[in-house]
């Protein structure tokens, strides 16, 4: 069986790494990004627009900021009279309702959001959670395998993978915000933040925040995970909207608080790396790795 030609739309931090993975996996990749050709991975072919992707590829992978942009791109793909594209693999986080709309627009649609960050994409360790019909998933499985070594089919209807991705990001956002508050509290009480994180990560307070976000980004002062607070605020807002729309079947008290925290952070520092929620929460722009004892004991 001949490998499909893969179109890729959206070459940001995540999309660029995923497109490069497909090239390394041996796929012919036709890539487009609204920012221009400079982001095209080595070995991929630049397409001047979505219409060129539609004509030059068998299926399209999307890595875009939100459902509105995804719908615009899919509309462009569908509107090409001599299009070759028949399937869409959407790695974007768009929400349940948007995924259902996208699935009804005329292309075979597989809902396939990812989690693990740009570093996970580069290392092929990020999780691809996907949902779609048996036929559609079977058709795109080789491409999913090209994206990452970790993938799991979670449902047979588009929107189900989005629900899981929103639940995941809600937990991630809540844990990081709560851990930031806790570390700020301990630092203000005179504790060494590095010792705090080490102990928390070996205790019942362990989470992704203590396992990697704080050790890799916060304690080092790097704040360069590659995921913005604006996107995290969008994802939490989507989660809250979807959960509230279930008509009381899900309590959203924690989600309301988490959405408020991330909304405030995104409004104050739009586009900042999402791990910078620690200095935002602590009320200081200083890294907690500072060796200055005065700054460490007043950061809360």
N, C-alpha and C positions, 0 to 999 in steps of 0.2 A: 504494500500500500504506500503510495506517495505521500510524503509529509505535507501537510497544508502550508501554504504561505500565510504568515500571520501578520495582520495589521495591528499596530499598537498606537493608541491615541492617549497622550498624556505622559510626558517624560520628565516629571518632577523627581523629587528625591526617591520616592518609591517606584514610580513608573519607569524611570531610567534604569534602575537596578533590575527590575523584572524583565524589561526588554532586553537588557544585556544577557540575562540568564537564558532567554530563549535563543539568542544568537549563539551562545556557547553550547547550548543543547543541540545545535545543528539546524535550527529552523531558519528559513529565509524570512526576514522581518522587514516590513514596510512601516516606517514610523512617522508620526506627525505630532507636533506640539505647537500650540498657539504662540509660544515664545520664539519660535524660529528653529532653524536646523542645527544650531550649535549644540543642542542637547542630544542629538542623535547618537546612539551607542555605536562604537566601532563595529563595523560589520553589518550594520543595518542600512537600509536604503531610505532616504528621506522622501516623504510624500508632501507635496505643497498644501494639501488640504484633505479633509475627511472624504471628499468625493474620490480622490486619488487612491485612498485606502480602500474604499468600496470597490473600485475597479481592479485593484492590484492584489487583493488578498482574499483568501477563502473564509477567514473568520477574523474578527476584530477583538482585541483585548483593550478594555478601557481602564485607565487609572486617573480619575478626574476628581475635582474637589467636592462636588455635590450632585444631587439628582437633577437639578435644573440643567447643568452643563451636560450631564449624560444624556438627558432627553434631547437636547439640541443636537448633539453629535449623532445619536441614533436616528433622529429625524433626517439628518443630512445623509446618512448611509442609506436609509430606506429610499430616499428620494432620487437616488441615482438610477436612471433607467437601465443602464447596461452594467449594473453592479454584479460583482462576483461574490461578494460577502454574503454568507447565509447564516452565520452564527455570531453571537456576541458573548464574550466572557467578561463580566463586569467586576473588576476587583475594587471598585470604588465603594465608599460607605455612603449609601443613598437613602436608607430607610426602607421599611417594609412596603409602604404604599407606593413609593417611587419605583421599587423593583417590580411590583405588579403592573404598574403602568408601562414600564419599559418592556416587559414580557409580552405586552399586547400590541406592540408597535410594528410587528411584521417580520422580525428576525427571530430565529431560535435563540433564546436568551438563557444563559446560565449565570445565576447570582453567585458571585465568588469573592466576597471581601476577604481581606488578608489582615493578619495581626503578627507583629514582631518587629516592626520598624524597618528603616532602610538598611540597618546593619544586618537584620535578619534576612532581608531580601538578598543582600550581597552574599551572605553565608549560606543561602538556601535553607535556612532553618525556620523561616516564618511559616505560620499556619495559614493554609488556604482552606477556608470553610466554604463549601459550595452546595447549591441546591438547584434542582431542575429535573425535568423528566428523564427517564431512563435513557431514551434515545438521544436527547441533547447532551447529557453528561457523558455518554459513551463516545460521542463524536468529538468532544473537546478534551477528553482525558489525556491524550498525549501532550497537549499544550499545557494543561494543568501540571502535569509531571515536569514539563520544562520550566515552569515558574519556580517550583520549590520541591524539596524532598519531603515536606510535611503537608499533607492535605487530607481532608475528611469530608465525605459527603454527609450532609446533616439533614437533608430533606428532599422531597420530590417536587416542591413547588417554589418558584422564585419568591423571595421575601423571607423564607425561613432562615437562610444563611444571614440575611440582614438582621433578623431578630437576634440571632446569636451574637453577631458582631457588635450590635448596640449594647447587649447585655455585658459583653466582655469589656467594651470601652467605658461603660458606666462603672463597672467594678474597678477598672484601672484608674479612672479619674477620681473615684471616691477614695481609693487606697492612697493615691499619691497626695491628694489634698489633706487627708487625715494624718498621714505620716509627716507631712510638712508641718502641720500644727503641733504634732507630738514632739518632733525634733526641735522646733522653735521653743516649745515649753521647756524641754530638758536643757537646751543650751542656755536659756535665760536663768535656769536654776543652777548653772555652773557645770553641767556635764559636758564632756567632750563628745561632739556629734558623731565622730567616727566610732567611738566606743558604743554610743547609743545604737547606731545602725547595726553594728556587729552583734550586739546582744539581742536586739529586736529581731534580727534575721534568724536567730537561733531559738526564738521564743514564739509564743502564740500570736504575736503581732506581725509575724512574717507575711510578706506580700511581694508582688513584683516591684514595689517601690523600694523595699529594703534589700531585695535580691540583686537588682541591677540599676534602677533609676538613681538612687542615692549614691551607691558606690561608684558608678560609672560617670555620672553627669553632675550631681550636686556636690558631693564631697571633693571632687576634683576641680570644681568651678568651670567645667567645660560647657555645660548647658548646650549641648549640640547633638541631641538625639535625632534631629531631622524631622520632628513632628511638631506642628505649631499649636499654641494655645487656642488660636482661632478655630482650627479644625477640631480640637478636643471639645471646645465649647459647643460647636455645631453638633457633634456626635451625641453629647449629653442632652442637648436640647431635643434632638431627634428621638432619643430614648424616652425622655419625659413625655413628649407628644404622643408617641406610639403607645406607651404604657397608660397614659391618661385616657387615650381613645378606646381602651378596652372596657370602659364603662364600669369602673369600680372593681374589676376582677383582680387588679394589682394595686397594692398600696404604693404611693409615690412620695411619701414624706421625706425619705432620704434623698430621692432624686431631685426634689424641689430645692433642698439645701445645696446639693452638689452642683446643680445647674446655676444657682445663684453665685456660688464661689467662682466657677469657671467663667461665667458671663462677666463678672466684675474684673477678673484677671485679663480676659481678652479685650475688654473695653479700655483698661488702663494701659496695656502694653500689646496692642494688636500685632499679631505675627510673631511674637516671641516664642522661643522654644518652650514646649509645655513643661519641661522640668524646672523652668524658672519660677514655677509656682512656689517653690520654697522661699526665695527671697521676697516674693510678693506677700506670702503669708506671714513671714517673719518680720516684715516691715523694714527690710534692709536689702541693699543691692550687693552686699558682701557675701562671698562664698563662706559656708560654715567651716571650710578647711583652714580658714585663717588661723595663724598661730598667735594672733594678738588676743590676749585673754579678755581685754576690755570689750572688743567688738563681739567676742563670742558670748559674753555674759549679758549683753544688752540687745541681742538680736530679736528677742521676743517682745 
